[in-house]
Amino acid sequence: MIAEKAVQQREKVDLTFRQGAKDCIPTLLGYISIGLAAGIVGVSSHLSIMEVTLLSALVYAGAAQFIICALMVANSSISAIILTTFIVNLRHFLLSATIAPEFTKYSLLKNVGIGALLTDESFGVSSSKIAKGEPINDRWMNGLNITAYVSWIIACTTGAIFGHMLSNPEAFGFDFALTAMFLALLVLQIESVLPSKLNHYLRLILYMAIIMIVLSFFVPSHVAVLISTIIVATIGVVTDK
Amino acid sequence: MSIHYPTLIIILGCALVTVVPRIVPFLVVRNIALPEPVLKWLSYIPICILTALVVENFIIQANDSVKINWPVIIVVIPTLLIALKTKSLSITVISGVGMMALLRFFLWS
């Protein structure tokens, strides 16, 4: 009973909305730099500032926002853009499936709110807290998610305003931000792989690179991303010992 | 300062297809457990898709040809080393952007 009270007391101290917001801070530099880049790329893809703000508030996914802009510039059809976005963001399903069991005791509405704002970074922060055996709750998660969400919208809009003033944003290398981010996320993913599985994963990365490049001769690159991912994930399951 | 109708449709459509995979596991996880092979398959998706999204930038697709994007390949190598060394998203992004800007400024301008 006393122990239970102590746990409740600690939850009150440690797991507030404010603490969630604080735990978001280390990831903010990432959000802000990518958000600025996404805003700049948005206006250089002929979106208005308001459209960039709306895109960041409603889609709220860095990679997808860059890809949407690229496809719009390439005059892709609306259905192709939406389908590509679906496929690019399908990975959130895995993140949500991993985090969701922690929140089953809360209301449906809270679950929808937490799910809607889950990102690679908020997934990273919360799953590492879970891995350390620390408790998490709804208020802490909302603090983490909402801080990231608000920062993202502000960064994208600021980038869009800034982008309007640049004549040639590519010259500043901002278009490389996304490639660098994916590379860093890939390295962080490999970091968390068990040493015994490392060779298996490195081999899959090699297969991915080869299949991607071969497919690029035949299909648009965003289709190549999908097909090669489906093929290599299947190879991964089949060759897993 | 405006929102065009086709752009609005794209944004709303993309928002819908993005939010559904984010929310669905939260709605079903209390009732259904995914089969083991599906979970395993899903566990390979992040590494595959991240590799694909990096490699995608190594090539430039034109109408009837495929070209190598040398500036990206040149900058990816030191960026990878920085990512391995620092394990930091923000340091990797900032230094990658900086190196690409320098390369363009000195060589590809």
HADDOCK unambig.tbl for C-alpha pairs under 7 A between the chains (distance, minus, plus):
assign (segid A and resid 29 and name CA) (segid B and resid 90 and name CA) 5.80 0.50 0.50
assign (segid A and resid 30 and name CA) (segid B and resid 89 and name CA) 6.16 0.50 0.50
assign (segid A and resid 30 and name CA) (segid B and resid 90 and name CA) 4.67 0.50 0.50
assign (segid A and resid 48 and name CA) (segid B and resid 1 and name CA) 5.69 0.50 0.50
assign (segid A and resid 48 and name CA) (segid B and resid 2 and name CA) 6.20 0.50 0.50
assign (segid A and resid 48 and name CA) (segid B and resid 3 and name CA) 6.98 0.50 0.50
assign (segid A and resid 49 and name CA) (segid B and resid 1 and name CA) 6.33 0.50 0.50
assign (segid A and resid 50 and name CA) (segid B and resid 1 and name CA) 6.15 0.50 0.50
assign (segid A and resid 50 and name CA) (segid B and resid 2 and name CA) 6.40 0.50 0.50
assign (segid A and resid 50 and name CA) (segid B and resid 3 and name CA) 6.70 0.50 0.50
assign (segid A and resid 51 and name CA) (segid B and resid 3 and name CA) 5.75 0.50 0.50
assign (segid A and resid 55 and name CA) (segid B and resid 11 and name CA) 5.78 0.50 0.50
assign (segid A and resid 58 and name CA) (segid B and resid 15 and name CA) 5.33 0.50 0.50
assign (segid A and resid 59 and name CA) (segid B and resid 14 and name CA) 6.32 0.50 0.50
assign (segid A and resid 59 and name CA) (segid B and resid 15 and name CA) 4.34 0.50 0.50
assign (segid A and resid 59 and name CA) (segid B and resid 18 and name CA) 6.42 0.50 0.50
assign (segid A and resid 78 and name CA) (segid B and resid 10 and name CA) 6.06 0.50 0.50
assign (segid A and resid 82 and name CA) (segid B and resid 10 and name CA) 6.73 0.50 0.50
assign (segid A and resid 82 and name CA) (segid B and resid 13 and name CA) 5.98 0.50 0.50
assign (segid A and resid 82 and name CA) (segid B and resid 14 and name CA) 5.09 0.50 0.50
assign (segid A and resid 85 and name CA) (segid B and resid 14 and name CA) 5.99 0.50 0.50
assign (segid A and resid 86 and name CA) (segid B and resid 17 and name CA) 5.11 0.50 0.50
assign (segid A and resid 86 and name CA) (segid B and resid 18 and name CA) 5.88 0.50 0.50
assign (segid A and resid 89 and name CA) (segid B and resid 18 and name CA) 5.77 0.50 0.50
assign (segid A and resid 90 and name CA) (segid B and resid 21 and name CA) 6.00 0.50 0.50
assign (segid A and resid 91 and name CA) (segid B and resid 45 and name CA) 6.90 0.50 0.50
assign (segid A and resid 91 and name CA) (segid B and resid 46 and name CA) 6.60 0.50 0.50
assign (segid A and resid 92 and name CA) (segid B and resid 21 and name CA) 6.10 0.50 0.50
assign (segid A and resid 92 and name CA) (segid B and resid 22 and name CA) 5.33 0.50 0.50
assign (segid A and resid 93 and name CA) (segid B and resid 21 and name CA) 4.70 0.50 0.50
assign (segid A and resid 93 and name CA) (segid B and resid 22 and name CA) 5.38 0.50 0.50
assign (segid A and resid 93 and name CA) (segid B and resid 25 and name CA) 6.59 0.50 0.50
assign (segid A and resid 94 and name CA) (segid B and resid 42 and name CA) 6.43 0.50 0.50
assign (segid A and resid 96 and name CA) (segid B and resid 22 and name CA) 5.79 0.50 0.50
assign (segid A and resid 96 and name CA) (segid B and resid 25 and name CA) 5.76 0.50 0.50
assign (segid A and resid 96 and name CA) (segid B and resid 26 and name CA) 6.69 0.50 0.50
assign (segid A and resid 97 and name CA) (segid B and resid 25 and name CA) 4.95 0.50 0.50
assign (segid A and resid 97 and name CA) (segid B and resid 26 and name CA) 6.96 0.50 0.50
assign (segid A and resid 100 and name CA) (segid B and resid 25 and name CA) 6.47 0.50 0.50
assign (segid A and resid 100 and name CA) (segid B and resid 26 and name CA) 4.96 0.50 0.50
assign (segid A and resid 100 and name CA) (segid B and resid 29 and name CA) 6.69 0.50 0.50
assign (segid A and resid 101 and name CA) (segid B and resid 29 and name CA) 6.51 0.50 0.50
assign (segid A and resid 104 and name CA) (segid B and resid 30 and name CA) 6.27 0.50 0.50
assign (segid A and resid 111 and name CA) (segid B and resid 26 and name CA) 5.91 0.50 0.50
assign (segid A and resid 112 and name CA) (segid B and resid 23 and name CA) 5.68 0.50 0.50
assign (segid A and resid 112 and name CA) (segid B and resid 26 and name CA) 6.85 0.50 0.50
assign (segid A and resid 115 and name CA) (segid B and resid 22 and name CA) 5.25 0.50 0.50
assign (segid A and resid 115 and name CA) (segid B and resid 23 and name CA) 4.73 0.50 0.50
assign (segid A and resid 115 and name CA) (segid B and resid 26 and name CA) 6.48 0.50 0.50
assign (segid A and resid 116 and name CA) (segid B and resid 19 and name CA) 5.67 0.50 0.50
assign (segid A and resid 116 and name CA) (segid B and resid 22 and name CA) 5.65 0.50 0.50
assign (segid A and resid 116 and name CA) (segid B and resid 23 and name CA) 5.78 0.50 0.50
assign (segid A and resid 118 and name CA) (segid B and resid 22 and name CA) 6.93 0.50 0.50
assign (segid A and resid 171 and name CA) (segid B and resid 101 and name CA) 6.03 0.50 0.50
assign (segid A and resid 171 and name CA) (segid B and resid 104 and name CA) 6.44 0.50 0.50
assign (segid A and resid 172 and name CA) (segid B and resid 101 and name CA) 4.74 0.50 0.50
assign (segid A and resid 173 and name CA) (segid B and resid 97 and name CA) 4.88 0.50 0.50
assign (segid A and resid 173 and name CA) (segid B and resid 98 and name CA) 6.62 0.50 0.50
assign (segid A and resid 173 and name CA) (segid B and resid 100 and name CA) 4.96 0.50 0.50
assign (segid A and resid 173 and name CA) (segid B and resid 101 and name CA) 4.38 0.50 0.50
assign (segid A and resid 174 and name CA) (segid B and resid 97 and name CA) 5.62 0.50 0.50
assign (segid A and resid 176 and name CA) (segid B and resid 96 and name CA) 6.84 0.50 0.50
assign (segid A and resid 176 and name CA) (segid B and resid 97 and name CA) 5.63 0.50 0.50
assign (segid A and resid 176 and name CA) (segid B and resid 100 and name CA) 6.88 0.50 0.50
assign (segid A and resid 177 and name CA) (segid B and resid 93 and name CA) 5.40 0.50 0.50
assign (segid A and resid 177 and name CA) (segid B and resid 96 and name CA) 6.74 0.50 0.50
assign (segid A and resid 177 and name CA) (segid B and resid 97 and name CA) 5.60 0.50 0.50
assign (segid A and resid 179 and name CA) (segid B and resid 54 and name CA) 5.44 0.50 0.50
assign (segid A and resid 180 and name CA) (segid B and resid 79 and name CA) 6.69 0.50 0.50
assign (segid A and resid 180 and name CA) (segid B and resid 92 and name CA) 6.26 0.50 0.50
assign (segid A and resid 180 and name CA) (segid B and resid 93 and name CA) 5.11 0.50 0.50
assign (segid A and resid 180 and name CA) (segid B and resid 96 and name CA) 5.85 0.50 0.50
assign (segid A and resid 181 and name CA) (segid B and resid 89 and name CA) 6.27 0.50 0.50
assign (segid A and resid 181 and name CA) (segid B and resid 93 and name CA) 5.60 0.50 0.50
assign (segid A and resid 182 and name CA) (segid B and resid 50 and name CA) 5.67 0.50 0.50
assign (segid A and resid 182 and name CA) (segid B and resid 53 and name CA) 6.83 0.50 0.50
assign (segid A and resid 182 and name CA) (segid B and resid 54 and name CA) 6.23 0.50 0.50
assign (segid A and resid 183 and name CA) (segid B and resid 54 and name CA) 6.34 0.50 0.50
assign (segid A and resid 183 and name CA) (segid B and resid 80 and name CA) 6.61 0.50 0.50
assign (segid A and resid 184 and name CA) (segid B and resid 83 and name CA) 5.28 0.50 0.50
assign (segid A and resid 184 and name CA) (segid B and resid 89 and name CA) 5.53 0.50 0.50
assign (segid A and resid 184 and name CA) (segid B and resid 92 and name CA) 6.43 0.50 0.50
assign (segid A and resid 185 and name CA) (segid B and resid 89 and name CA) 6.99 0.50 0.50
assign (segid A and resid 186 and name CA) (segid B and resid 47 and name CA) 6.16 0.50 0.50
assign (segid A and resid 186 and name CA) (segid B and resid 50 and name CA) 5.85 0.50 0.50
assign (segid A and resid 186 and name CA) (segid B and resid 51 and name CA) 6.92 0.50 0.50
assign (segid A and resid 187 and name CA) (segid B and resid 83 and name CA) 6.62 0.50 0.50
assign (segid A and resid 187 and name CA) (segid B and resid 84 and name CA) 6.39 0.50 0.50
assign (segid A and resid 188 and name CA) (segid B and resid 87 and name CA) 6.44 0.50 0.50
assign (segid A and resid 189 and name CA) (segid B and resid 47 and name CA) 6.77 0.50 0.50
assign (segid A and resid 205 and name CA) (segid B and resid 48 and name CA) 6.64 0.50 0.50
assign (segid A and resid 205 and name CA) (segid B and resid 51 and name CA) 6.31 0.50 0.50
assign (segid A and resid 208 and name CA) (segid B and resid 48 and name CA) 6.49 0.50 0.50
assign (segid A and resid 208 and name CA) (segid B and resid 51 and name CA) 6.64 0.50 0.50
assign (segid A and resid 208 and name CA) (segid B and resid 52 and name CA) 6.46 0.50 0.50
assign (segid A and resid 209 and name CA) (segid B and resid 51 and name CA) 6.98 0.50 0.50
assign (segid A and resid 209 and name CA) (segid B and resid 52 and name CA) 6.80 0.50 0.50
assign (segid A and resid 209 and name CA) (segid B and resid 55 and name CA) 6.08 0.50 0.50
assign (segid A and resid 212 and name CA) (segid B and resid 52 and name CA) 6.55 0.50 0.50
assign (segid A and resid 217 and name CA) (segid B and resid 66 and name CA) 6.42 0.50 0.50
assign (segid A and resid 221 and name CA) (segid B and resid 56 and name CA) 6.32 0.50 0.50
assign (segid A and resid 225 and name CA) (segid B and resid 49 and name CA) 6.83 0.50 0.50
assign (segid A and resid 225 and name CA) (segid B and resid 52 and name CA) 5.33 0.50 0.50
assign (segid A and resid 225 and name CA) (segid B and resid 53 and name CA) 6.89 0.50 0.50
assign (segid A and resid 229 and name CA) (segid B and resid 45 and name CA) 6.73 0.50 0.50
assign (segid A and resid 229 and name CA) (segid B and resid 48 and name CA) 5.27 0.50 0.50
assign (segid A and resid 229 and name CA) (segid B and resid 49 and name CA) 5.78 0.50 0.50
assign (segid A and resid 232 and name CA) (segid B and resid 48 and name CA) 6.87 0.50 0.50
assign (segid A and resid 233 and name CA) (segid B and resid 41 and name CA) 5.77 0.50 0.50
assign (segid A and resid 233 and name CA) (segid B and resid 44 and name CA) 5.23 0.50 0.50
assign (segid A and resid 233 and name CA) (segid B and resid 45 and name CA) 6.02 0.50 0.50
assign (segid A and resid 233 and name CA) (segid B and resid 48 and name CA) 6.74 0.50 0.50
assign (segid A and resid 234 and name CA) (segid B and resid 41 and name CA) 6.41 0.50 0.50
assign (segid A and resid 236 and name CA) (segid B and resid 44 and name CA) 6.70 0.50 0.50
assign (segid A and resid 237 and name CA) (segid B and resid 40 and name CA) 6.47 0.50 0.50
assign (segid A and resid 237 and name CA) (segid B and resid 41 and name CA) 5.85 0.50 0.50
